[in-house]
Amino acid sequence: MNRVSLIDRNATSPERKQMLDAIHGAFGATPNMFRAVANSPAALSSMWAAFGALGNGTIGAHLGEQIAVAVANRNACEYCLAAHTALGRKAGVSAEHMQEAQAGNSTDSKVHAALQFAVRLVEQRGQVGDADIRELRVAGYDDEQIVEIIAHVALNLFTNYVNIALAVPLDFPAVALRKAA
């Protein structure tokens, strides 16, 4: 059971309604995570702006969704794992590639480097070193893309923590967590 109210976009303040209407328009529904975060208009505004900004970034939706499932799996966030698996599939990533990404792996060496870095960033709480950044550069990522990978990890930590701490109920098809290798 969720630990905070799930805000109904049709029965809330004009400020919340405006943001939730935009989210509803983007998804065709209002996902429970956004309804939970709407308890704080400031937090909702921050989260939605971050999704919008990163959605227009240079690493693309495919990699963004693969990073999201790798981070969600590492943090055991069933909500984000389910949501981003569905969003990744909608963006055109195969079911097999989404499942590989969940474990931080990919058959594509460039994607694999980004996913391994993302998982390492989570596991080491940001305490990565020169060699970690060098691996991304060798894989073909530039400074802009490296910063975006870190931003995707940070945004997904925020959403993972919201969904876990507030026990937000799933409204996407469930996906089984995978044990870390």
C-alpha positions in Angstrom: 0.0 0.0 0.0 1.3 3.4 -0.9 2.5 5.6 1.9 1.3 9.0 0.6 -1.8 10.1 -1.3 -1.9 9.6 -5.0 -3.0 13.0 -6.2 -6.0 13.0 -8.6 -5.3 15.5 -11.4 -9.0 16.3 -11.6 -9.3 17.1 -7.8 -6.2 19.2 -6.9 -4.8 22.7 -7.1 -4.5 24.4 -10.4 -0.6 24.3 -10.2 -0.6 20.5 -9.7 -3.4 20.0 -12.3 -1.4 21.8 -14.9 1.7 19.6 -14.4 -0.3 16.4 -14.1 -2.3 17.3 -17.3 1.1 17.7 -19.1 2.2 14.3 -17.8 -1.1 12.7 -18.7 -0.8 14.1 -22.2 2.7 12.6 -22.6 1.7 9.1 -21.3 -2.0 8.9 -22.2 -2.4 8.2 -18.4 -1.0 9.6 -15.2 1.5 7.1 -13.8 1.2 6.6 -10.1 4.8 7.8 -9.5 3.9 11.2 -10.7 0.7 11.2 -8.7 2.7 10.4 -5.6 5.4 13.1 -6.3 2.6 15.6 -6.9 2.3 15.9 -3.2 5.1 18.3 -3.6 4.7 20.6 -6.6 8.3 21.6 -6.3 9.5 18.0 -6.5 7.1 17.2 -9.4 8.3 20.3 -11.3 11.9 19.2 -10.8 11.3 15.6 -11.8 9.3 16.5 -14.9 11.8 19.1 -16.0 14.6 16.6 -15.7 12.8 14.0 -17.7 12.1 16.6 -20.4 15.7 17.9 -20.5 17.3 14.5 -20.6 14.8 13.4 -23.2 16.3 16.0 -25.5 19.9 15.0 -24.7 22.5 13.4 -26.9 22.6 9.8 -25.6 19.1 9.0 -26.9 16.0 7.3 -25.5 17.3 3.7 -26.1 20.4 4.2 -23.9 18.4 6.3 -21.4 15.9 3.5 -20.9 18.6 0.9 -20.7 20.4 2.9 -18.0 17.1 3.3 -16.1 16.5 -0.5 -16.0 20.1 -1.2 -14.9 19.8 1.4 -12.1 16.3 0.1 -11.1 17.4 -3.5 -11.0 20.5 -2.6 -8.9 18.3 -0.7 -6.4 15.5 -3.3 -6.5 13.0 -0.7 -7.6 10.2 -2.8 -9.1 8.2 0.3 -10.2 11.0 1.8 -12.2 12.0 -1.5 -13.6 8.5 -2.1 -14.9 8.0 1.5 -16.2 11.3 1.8 -18.0 11.1 -1.7 -19.5 7.7 -0.7 -21.0 9.1 2.7 -22.1 12.2 1.1 -23.5 10.1 -1.4 -25.5 7.9 1.5 -26.7 11.1 3.3 -27.8 12.1 0.3 -29.9 14.6 -1.6 -27.7 14.1 -5.3 -28.0 12.9 -7.3 -25.0 16.2 -9.2 -25.0 18.3 -6.0 -24.9 16.1 -4.6 -22.1 16.7 -7.8 -20.1 20.5 -7.7 -20.8 20.5 -4.0 -19.7 18.8 -4.9 -16.5 21.9 -6.8 -15.5 24.1 -3.9 -16.8 25.1 -5.8 -19.9 24.8 -5.3 -23.7 26.2 -7.1 -26.8 27.0 -3.6 -28.1 30.3 -2.6 -26.6 29.5 1.1 -26.4 26.2 0.5 -24.6 27.9 -2.1 -22.4 30.5 0.5 -21.3 27.8 3.0 -20.4 25.7 0.4 -18.5 28.7 -0.9 -16.6 29.6 2.7 -15.6 26.0 3.4 -14.5 26.0 0.3 -12.3 29.4 1.1 -10.9 28.3 4.7 -10.2 25.3 3.4 -8.2 27.3 0.7 -6.4 30.2 3.1 -5.5 27.9 6.0 -4.7 29.6 8.2 -7.2 33.1 7.3 -6.1 34.5 6.5 -9.6 38.0 7.2 -10.8 40.0 8.3 -13.8 40.0 4.8 -15.2 36.2 4.6 -15.2 35.9 7.9 -17.2 38.7 6.7 -19.5 36.7 3.5 -20.3 33.8 5.7 -21.4 36.0 7.8 -23.6 37.6 4.7 -25.2 34.0 3.3 -25.8 33.3 6.5 -27.8 31.6 8.9 -25.3 32.4 12.6 -25.2 32.2 14.9 -22.2 28.6 15.9 -22.9 27.5 12.3 -23.1 29.4 11.3 -20.0 27.7 14.1 -18.0 24.3 12.9 -19.4 24.9 9.3 -18.4 25.6 10.6 -14.8 22.4 12.8 -15.0 20.3 9.8 -16.1 21.7 7.8 -13.1 21.0 10.6 -10.7 17.4 11.1 -12.0 16.8 7.4 -11.7 18.1 7.3 -8.2 15.5 10.0 -7.4 12.7 8.1 -9.0 13.8 4.8 -7.4 13.9 6.3 -4.0 10.5 7.9 -4.4 8.9 4.6 -5.5 10.6 2.4 -2.9 10.2 4.7 0.1 6.6 5.6 -0.7 5.6 2.1 -1.8 4.1 3.4 -5.0 1.8 0.8 -6.6 2.7 -0.6 -10.0 0.6 0.6 -12.9 2.9 -0.9 -15.6 3.3 -4.7 -16.3 5.6 -6.2 -13.6 9.1 -7.3 -14.5 11.1 -9.7 -12.4 14.2 -8.3 -10.7 17.4 -10.1 -11.6 20.1 -11.0 -9.1 23.4 -9.2 -9.6 26.1 -11.4 -11.2 
